[in-house]
Amino acid sequence: MSKFLSYEDRLIIAQRLQESASFGEIGKELGRDRTTIAKEVKKYSYDKKSGRPGYPYNPCKFRVSCKAKKICGSRCTHESAYKCSICSECTVHCPDFEEDICSVKSKPPYVCNGCRELPKCTLLKRIYDPADAHEMAHKTISESRTGILSNEDDIARINGIISPLVRNGQSLHQVYLDHVDDLMCSEKTLYNYVDAQLFDIRNIDLPRKVKYRPRYKQPEFKVDRGCRIGRNYSDFKKFLEENPETTIVQMDTVIGRVGGKCLLTIHFVETSLMLAFLREANTSGSVIRIFNAIDEVLGSKAFNRLFPVILTDNGSEFSNPKELEYREKYPYTRTKVFYCDPSSPYQKGACEVNHELIRRILPKGSSFDDLTQEDIFLMMNHINSYKRKKLNNRSPYDAFSFYYGEDLLKKLGCSPVAAENIVLKPKLLKK
């Protein structure tokens, strides 16, 4: 028997929950332990906000006796001459709202499937649906079989061992044989980490490997899923609700030729100013080195003022948030890093839109290998001097200078370009 529950098993669980059967009875019918059924129901059930016929979702303790009217004043879009408790938005605006939590969800079976009061209940419900449960379980199993089961500290430790030796001409095999007890992973894992660009070295640093034909499909690598706990997009929105005056910085990568040089872009949303830094490879270490350099140039006080919160995507180059958030000297905290949801670039849309100006000068597919950081500074000076309608027809350079002063712009390598001299074509960097 498979250790995983099938869809048919979940249909039986849902049916027996409807009949108010115990976990023990369901487990006996399926040939499973009762704790397996309990874990299944608790893990894959979900909250549902729904009311009953004629009444919307309303979890307030006073919903039956409350006779309040016009709670939200003249702004009400669902005004009722009877009472506000029949409005789906009354709990949002009412100052006397207290949530009524049903005790059924705190004890077996933890869900409302078999509850006799379900057809007339307006509280928050907990539902076990076999189709949704099967889909969530399948997704959980699929994700658990992908990625790298290491945290950022382990990656940094292994990187410190192998990168210097490989740069001295040693092979990964040689390094692995001499440090097998220190590495605590397989030789194949080391090659996977290099493929995923998690180290300071790349495949080009492995003389023999660059001769091999690459596999048709590269595996997807994710580092330490735990680093995103407390840093996802919902946490980002919650942080902004608590700190509404915080300025936002968005960060991303612009790829040139695959396997070649790339750009790290840093976009100040409030002023539309964008910084770009050339990197030899799309690695976590290269991003950290750039941030440490900016921190050193600006000083801790100015850095903390410019970078209170950073929003970025889920690329492996941003998989070491602790190194970005903290410095080695006082004040130790320098920023907070948050991640967009997977496949949701629109959540940092300001940065993505500004990339279109970069692509006017460096079209998609073009190589960055012959460029220098001076070329990148020149390109960004032209882009940051380009006036924007949303900035009241001012340039990002002028807007940033107004808020933070020109001294910081000079430290960041920025300088203005006269309007008649701005070039946003590939010929700008033609030598």
C-alpha positions as a printed NumPy array, in Angstrom:
array([[  0.   ,   0.   ,   0.   ],
       [  1.27 ,   3.47 ,  -0.884],
       [  2.019,   5.706,   2.077],
       [  0.27 ,   8.559,   0.246],
       [ -3.497,   8.955,   0.305],
       [ -5.224,   8.643,  -3.059],
       [ -8.034,  10.836,  -4.342],
       [-10.477,   8.006,  -3.651],
       [ -9.243,   7.889,  -0.035],
       [ -9.89 ,  11.605,   0.318],
       [-13.39 ,  11.233,  -1.13 ],
       [-14.123,   8.643,   1.561],
       [-12.699,  10.936,   4.273],
       [-14.93 ,  13.81 ,   3.136],
       [-17.989,  11.556,   2.996],
       [-17.385,  10.089,   6.456],
       [-16.727,  13.572,   7.928],
       [-20.135,  14.557,   6.539],
       [-21.554,  11.625,   8.484],
       [-19.758,  12.795,  11.686],
       [-17.565,   9.678,  11.827],
       [-14.533,   9.751,  14.143],
       [-10.922,   9.675,  12.922],
       [-10.611,   6.165,  14.329],
       [-13.588,   4.905,  12.295],
       [-12.304,   6.54 ,   9.111],
       [ -8.788,   5.179,   9.69 ],
       [-10.104,   1.671,  10.229],
       [-12.076,   1.849,   6.979],
       [ -9.02 ,   3.004,   5.011],
       [ -6.496,   0.802,   6.808],
       [ -4.683,   3.845,   8.205],
       [ -3.782,   5.072,  11.648],
       [ -6.22 ,   7.597,  13.147],
       [ -3.394,  10.157,  13.481],
       [ -2.829,   9.948,   9.712],
       [ -6.442,  10.961,   9.126],
       [ -6.233,  13.722,  11.745],
       [ -3.069,  15.185,  10.175],
       [ -4.632,  14.987,   6.703],
       [ -7.737,  16.907,   7.779],
       [ -5.85 ,  19.569,   9.764],
       [ -3.186,  20.107,   7.092],
       [ -5.343,  20.271,   3.97 ],
       [ -8.553,  21.888,   5.194],
       [ -9.049,  25.617,   4.588],
       [-10.954,  28.588,   6.003],
       [-14.039,  29.733,   4.127],
       [-15.809,  33.051,   4.632],
       [-19.446,  32.456,   3.747],
       [-22.846,  33.257,   5.17 ],
       [-26.241,  31.649,   4.755],
       [-29.172,  32.379,   2.455],
       [-30.155,  36.033,   2.919],
       [-27.258,  36.825,   5.271],
       [-23.59 ,  37.456,   4.4  ],
       [-20.475,  36.308,   6.239],
       [-20.549,  37.939,   9.693],
       [-18.39 ,  36.553,  12.543],
       [-19.359,  39.236,  15.11 ],
       [-20.466,  38.121,  18.58 ],
       [-23.287,  40.682,  18.528],
       [-24.593,  39.894,  15.028],
       [-27.994,  38.672,  16.259],
       [-28.835,  41.426,  18.74 ],
       [-27.014,  44.339,  17.026],
       [-29.31 ,  47.016,  15.6  ],
       [-26.635,  49.54 ,  14.597],
       [-27.225,  51.595,  11.447],
       [-25.033,  53.759,   9.195],
       [-21.775,  52.551,  10.76 ],
       [-19.651,  53.685,   7.835],
       [-21.509,  57.003,   7.439],
       [-22.183,  58.609,   4.105],
       [-19.551,  56.475,   2.319],
       [-21.675,  53.321,   2.576],
       [-22.166,  51.427,  -0.681],
       [-24.555,  48.814,   0.805],
       [-26.822,  51.067,   2.878],
       [-29.646,  49.272,   4.659],
       [-32.69 ,  50.818,   6.31 ],
       [-32.966,  47.752,   8.561],
       [-29.519,  47.261,  10.201],
       [-25.843,  47.115,   9.263],
       [-25.258,  43.535,  10.446],
       [-26.739,  42.218,   7.206],
       [-23.972,  43.998,   5.268],
       [-20.831,  42.041,   4.374],
       [-18.639,  45.054,   5.271],
       [-20.072,  45.95 ,   8.68 ],
       [-17.339,  44.123,  10.626],
       [-14.666,  46.145,   8.808],
       [-16.024,  49.524,   9.95 ],
       [-17.698,  48.737,  13.286],
       [-15.65 ,  49.848,  16.359],
       [-17.489,  47.356,  18.599],
       [-16.659,  44.303,  16.457],
       [-15.554,  41.193,  18.378],
       [-14.995,  37.96 ,  16.489],
       [-17.024,  34.925,  17.504],
       [-14.927,  31.797,  17.016],
       [-16.766,  28.506,  16.861],
       [-15.497,  25.879,  19.317],
       [-16.085,  23.066,  16.795],
       [-12.821,  23.91 ,  15.029],
       [-10.748,  23.518,  18.213],
       [-11.548,  19.836,  18.719],
       [-11.918,  16.749,  16.489],
       [-12.812,  16.666,  13.655],
       [-11.497,  20.298,  13.425],
       [-13.737,  21.015,  10.401],
       [-17.354,  22.007,   9.818],
       [-18.201,  19.339,   7.215],
       [-20.564,  17.368,   9.464],
       [-21.876,  20.228,  11.579],
       [-25.671,  20.429,  11.765],
       [-25.502,  24.228,  12.123],
       [-23.549,  24.661,   8.872],
       [-26.566,  25.637,   6.655],
       [-27.43 ,  28.589,   8.93 ],
       [-23.961,  29.603,  10.143],
       [-22.398,  32.987,   9.238],
       [-19.082,  32.481,  11.082],
       [-15.684,  31.603,   9.618],
       [-15.861,  27.965,   8.545],
       [-13.176,  25.3  ,   8.251],
       [-13.826,  22.992,   5.293],
       [-12.183,  19.794,   4.072],
       [-12.669,  19.403,   0.32 ],
       [-11.22 ,  16.233,  -1.281],
       [-10.346,  17.873,  -4.61 ],
       [ -8.577,  20.852,  -3.015],
       [ -6.853,  18.585,  -0.477],
       [ -5.555,  16.293,  -3.212],
       [ -4.217,  19.237,  -5.223],
       [ -2.487,  20.782,  -2.176],
       [ -0.952,  17.432,  -1.196],
       [  0.323,  16.829,  -4.734],
       [  1.881,  20.312,  -4.816],
       [  3.546,  19.775,  -1.424],
       [  5.058,  16.46 ,  -2.539],
       [  6.264,  17.976,  -5.813],
       [  7.962,  20.926,  -4.107],
       [  9.598,  18.719,  -1.491],
       [ 11.366,  16.793,  -4.254],
       [ 12.912,  19.869,  -5.878],
       [ 15.552,  22.3  ,  -4.785],
       [ 18.506,  22.181,  -2.426],
       [ 18.075,  21.105,   1.156],
       [ 20.708,  23.443,   2.565],
       [ 20.522,  26.752,   4.323],
       [ 22.481,  29.87 ,   3.492],
       [ 25.044,  29.287,   6.252],
       [ 25.908,  25.849,   4.841],
       [ 26.238,  27.276,   1.341],
       [ 28.58 ,  30.001,   2.593],
       [ 30.673,  27.474,   4.543],
       [ 31.083,  25.133,   1.564],
       [ 31.807,  28.075,  -0.736],
       [ 34.627,  29.186,   1.57 ],
       [ 36.236,  25.742,   1.278],
       [ 36.008,  24.974,  -2.428],
       [ 36.142,  28.33 ,  -4.273],
       [ 39.753,  29.286,  -3.338],
       [ 41.023,  25.791,  -4.174],
       [ 39.226,  25.601,  -7.53 ],
       [ 40.636,  28.996,  -8.459],
       [ 44.079,  27.554,  -7.767],
       [ 43.448,  24.978, -10.494],
       [ 42.192,  22.045,  -8.416],
       [ 39.259,  19.975,  -9.612],
       [ 36.082,  19.534,  -7.571],
       [ 36.932,  15.847,  -7.317],
       [ 40.311,  16.642,  -5.744],
       [ 38.769,  19.161,  -3.354],
       [ 36.048,  16.705,  -2.394],
       [ 38.542,  13.896,  -1.631],
       [ 40.628,  16.144,   0.619],
       [ 37.705,  17.778,   2.468],
       [ 34.962,  15.142,   2.428],
       [ 34.481,  15.325,   6.207],
       [ 34.25 ,  19.121,   6.17 ],
       [ 31.911,  19.413,   3.179],
       [ 29.309,  16.939,   4.494],
       [ 27.659,  16.499,   1.088],
       [ 28.205,  14.378,  -2.007],
       [ 30.466,  15.274,  -4.928],
       [ 27.398,  15.393,  -7.207],
       [ 25.843,  17.983,  -4.88 ],
       [ 28.873,  20.234,  -5.329],
       [ 28.445,  20.147,  -9.107],
       [ 24.727,  20.91 ,  -8.693],
       [ 25.562,  23.931,  -6.523],
       [ 28.014,  25.221,  -9.115],
       [ 25.367,  24.755, -11.844],
       [ 22.921,  26.766,  -9.756],
       [ 25.531,  29.563,  -9.4  ],
       [ 25.43 ,  29.48 ,  -5.62 ],
       [ 29.213,  29.763,  -5.263],
       [ 31.774,  32.367,  -6.278],
       [ 33.074,  29.929,  -8.918],
       [ 31.255,  28.991, -12.128],
       [ 31.347,  26.139, -14.614],
       [ 33.908,  28.067, -16.632],
       [ 36.313,  27.671, -13.694],
       [ 36.085,  23.879, -14.112],
       [ 38.344,  23.211, -17.159],
       [ 36.929,  19.818, -18.062],
       [ 33.285,  20.519, -17.423],
       [ 33.073,  23.361, -19.95 ],
       [ 33.843,  20.791, -22.666],
       [ 30.75 ,  18.722, -21.852],
       [ 27.513,  19.24 , -23.726],
       [ 24.879,  20.64 , -21.332],
       [ 21.832,  18.566, -20.525],
       [ 18.607,  19.362, -22.303],
       [ 16.833,  20.586, -19.172],
       [ 18.514,  22.183, -16.211],
       [ 16.971,  21.369, -12.817],
       [ 15.376,  24.115, -10.754],
       [ 17.275,  25.002,  -7.614],
       [ 15.964,  26.807,  -4.588],
       [ 18.054,  27.563,  -1.551],
       [ 16.793,  27.333,   1.995],
       [ 13.065,  27.847,   1.608],
       [ 13.159,  28.877,   5.25 ],
       [ 14.913,  32.139,   4.354],
       [ 11.632,  33.343,   2.842],
       [  9.646,  32.716,   6.041],
       [  8.622,  36.141,   7.312],
       [  9.864,  37.726,   4.075],
       [  7.143,  36.861,   1.527],
       [  4.899,  39.352,  -0.25 ],
       [  2.104,  39.184,   2.337],
       [  4.689,  40.013,   5.034],
       [  5.847,  42.91 ,   2.846],
       [  2.314,  44.33 ,   2.644],
       [  1.857,  43.908,   6.379],
       [  5.144,  45.744,   6.982],
       [  3.973,  48.645,   4.795],
       [  0.675,  48.831,   6.687],
       [  2.628,  49.194,   9.926],
       [  5.172,  51.582,   8.364],
       [  3.239,  53.518,   5.674],
       [  5.923,  56.218,   5.277],
       [  8.671,  53.736,   4.362],
       [ 10.355,  54.26 ,   1.002],
       [ 10.641,  51.146,  -1.15 ],
       [ 13.645,  49.89 ,  -3.106],
       [ 13.113,  47.196,  -5.75 ],
       [ 15.939,  44.94 ,  -6.896],
       [ 16.325,  42.66 ,  -9.909],
       [ 18.758,  41.15 , -12.398],
       [ 19.128,  41.944, -16.11 ],
       [ 20.643,  39.05 , -18.04 ],
       [ 22.879,  39.489, -21.065],
       [ 24.313,  36.468, -22.849],
       [ 23.461,  33.249, -20.992],
       [ 26.403,  32.389, -18.775],
       [ 28.03 ,  35.794, -19.3  ],
       [ 28.067,  39.07 , -17.405],
       [ 24.813,  40.466, -16.011],
       [ 23.493,  43.543, -14.232],
       [ 22.184,  44.065, -10.727],
       [ 19.543,  46.801, -10.841],
       [ 18.435,  48.781,  -7.789],
       [ 15.333,  50.934,  -8.291],
       [ 14.205,  53.669,  -5.881],
       [ 10.44 ,  53.636,  -6.453],
       [  9.695,  57.071,  -4.979],
       [ 12.067,  58.921,  -7.32 ],
       [ 12.329,  56.382, -10.209],
       [ 16.142,  56.54 ,  -9.96 ],
       [ 17.807,  53.267, -10.926],
       [ 21.347,  52.087, -10.211],
       [ 22.961,  49.277, -12.198],
       [ 26.117,  47.315, -11.418],
       [ 27.961,  44.938, -13.719],
       [ 28.641,  41.452, -12.358],
       [ 30.838,  38.691, -13.737],
       [ 28.23 ,  36.06 , -12.851],
       [ 24.697,  35.891, -11.497],
       [ 25.691,  34.682,  -8.022],
       [ 24.632,  35.472,  -4.493],
       [ 28.191,  36.44 ,  -3.599],
       [ 28.348,  39.11 ,  -6.313],
       [ 25.17 ,  40.758,  -5.007],
       [ 26.484,  40.778,  -1.437],
       [ 29.804,  42.317,  -2.512],
       [ 27.996,  45.144,  -4.309],
       [ 25.857,  45.906,  -1.263],
       [ 28.874,  45.889,   1.021],
       [ 30.63 ,  48.306,  -1.343],
       [ 27.615,  50.667,  -1.426],
       [ 27.416,  50.502,   2.372],
       [ 31.109,  51.405,   2.62 ],
       [ 30.826,  54.321,   0.181],
       [ 27.644,  55.839,   1.644],
       [ 28.239,  55.143,   5.31 ],
       [ 25.804,  53.329,   7.585],
       [ 23.546,  56.322,   8.297],
       [ 22.979,  57.215,   4.638],
       [ 22.652,  53.563,   3.608],
       [ 19.952,  52.887,   6.217],
       [ 18.105,  55.985,   5.07 ],
       [ 18.159,  54.981,   1.381],
       [ 17.504,  51.245,   1.845],
       [ 14.883,  50.8  ,   4.602],
       [ 13.177,  47.924,   2.75 ],
       [ 14.054,  45.959,  -0.389],
       [ 11.611,  43.986,  -2.55 ],
       [ 13.084,  41.442,  -4.954],
       [ 12.231,  38.202,  -6.753],
       [ 13.02 ,  34.573,  -5.913],
       [ 16.232,  34.213,  -7.949],
       [ 19.083,  32.217,  -6.429],
       [ 21.274,  35.344,  -6.506],
       [ 19.038,  36.834,  -3.77 ],
       [ 18.942,  33.675,  -1.648],
       [ 21.11 ,  34.973,   1.2  ],
       [ 19.005,  37.746,   2.754],
       [ 20.838,  37.799,   6.083],
       [ 24.034,  38.974,   4.407],
       [ 22.088,  41.841,   2.843],
       [ 20.163,  42.758,   5.978],
       [ 23.057,  42.906,   8.447],
       [ 26.544,  44.4  ,   8.562],
       [ 29.453,  43.325,  10.728],
       [ 29.688,  46.571,  12.685],
       [ 27.255,  48.788,  14.588],
       [ 24.497,  49.58 ,  13.655],
       [ 24.189,  45.937,  12.628],
       [ 20.787,  46.117,  10.903],
       [ 20.927,  47.935,   7.558],
       [ 17.765,  46.906,   5.656],
       [ 14.858,  44.451,   5.433],
       [ 14.504,  42.086,   2.467],
       [ 11.173,  40.783,   1.142],
       [ 10.357,  38.513,  -1.815],
       [  7.643,  38.721,  -4.462],
       [  5.378,  35.732,  -4.944],
       [  6.673,  33.19 ,  -7.498],
       [  5.958,  34.168, -11.127],
       [  4.623,  37.58 , -10.056],
       [  6.98 ,  40.216, -11.527],
       [  4.113,  42.733, -11.544],
       [  4.535,  43.033,  -7.761],
       [  7.694,  45.04 ,  -8.468],
       [  6.348,  46.562, -11.652],
       [  8.176,  49.897, -11.308],
       [ 11.528,  48.138, -11.633],
       [ 10.339,  46.   , -14.568],
       [  9.073,  49.06 , -16.446],
       [ 12.385,  50.868, -15.988],
       [ 14.184,  47.835, -17.472],
       [ 12.541,  48.747, -20.782],
       [ 14.814,  51.806, -20.956],
       [ 17.862,  49.603, -20.373],
       [ 16.703,  47.301, -23.162],
       [ 16.568,  50.245, -25.557],
       [ 20.337,  50.512, -25.143],
       [ 21.137,  46.851, -24.448],
       [ 18.586,  44.795, -26.432],
       [ 17.554,  41.394, -25.098],
       [ 20.087,  38.731, -26.084],
       [ 23.003,  41.161, -26.417],
       [ 26.225,  40.339, -24.584],
       [ 27.49 ,  42.421, -21.667],
       [ 30.914,  40.746, -21.685],
       [ 32.718,  43.652, -23.384],
       [ 31.184,  46.303, -21.142],
       [ 32.791,  47.95 , -18.127],
       [ 31.232,  49.534, -15.067],
       [ 32.032,  52.927, -16.576],
       [ 29.824,  51.995, -19.553],
       [ 27.018,  51.073, -17.177],
       [ 27.373,  54.353, -15.251],
       [ 27.173,  56.24 , -18.581],
       [ 24.037,  54.345, -19.627],
       [ 22.289,  54.927, -16.296],
       [ 23.195,  58.63 , -16.31 ],
       [ 21.322,  59.011, -19.599],
       [ 18.348,  56.96 , -18.31 ],
       [ 18.19 ,  58.825, -14.979],
       [ 18.286,  62.197, -16.793],
       [ 15.281,  61.224, -18.935],
       [ 12.226,  63.171, -17.715],
       [  9.112,  61.297, -16.574],
       [  5.516,  62.44 , -16.64 ],
       [  4.777,  60.784, -13.28 ],
       [  7.526,  62.919, -11.685],
       [  5.776,  66.096, -12.845],
       [  8.051,  66.202, -15.898],
       [ 11.229,  66.039, -13.832],
       [ 14.025,  63.52 , -14.251],
       [ 14.779,  60.806, -11.654],
       [ 18.115,  62.538, -11.062],
       [ 16.353,  65.808, -10.171],
       [ 13.751,  64.053,  -7.994],
       [ 16.386,  62.087,  -6.077],
       [ 18.529,  65.206,  -5.662],
       [ 15.528,  67.089,  -4.255],
       [ 14.912,  64.418,  -1.568],
       [ 18.453,  63.34 ,  -0.707],
       [ 20.908,  65.881,  -2.146],
       [ 23.504,  65.712,  -4.914],
       [ 26.294,  64.537,  -2.629],
       [ 24.727,  61.079,  -2.362],
       [ 24.244,  60.942,  -6.129],
       [ 27.929,  61.621,  -6.696],
       [ 28.866,  58.883,  -4.221],
       [ 26.631,  56.48 ,  -6.175],
       [ 28.388,  57.352,  -9.449],
       [ 25.524,  59.413, -10.889],
       [ 25.807,  62.632, -12.865],
       [ 23.264,  64.598, -14.936],
       [ 23.08 ,  64.655, -18.734],
       [ 21.665,  67.644, -20.623],
       [ 18.312,  66.915, -22.274],
       [ 19.608,  67.532, -25.802],
       [ 22.459,  65.05 , -25.261],
       [ 20.392,  62.102, -23.966],
       [ 20.754,  58.961, -26.105],
       [ 18.632,  55.856, -25.477],
       [ 19.916,  53.768, -28.387],
       [ 22.585,  51.032, -28.66 ],
       [ 24.919,  53.547, -30.32 ],
       [ 25.446,  55.137, -26.861],
       [ 27.879,  52.346, -25.948],
       [ 29.41 ,  51.787, -29.364],
       [ 33.179,  52.179, -29.117]])
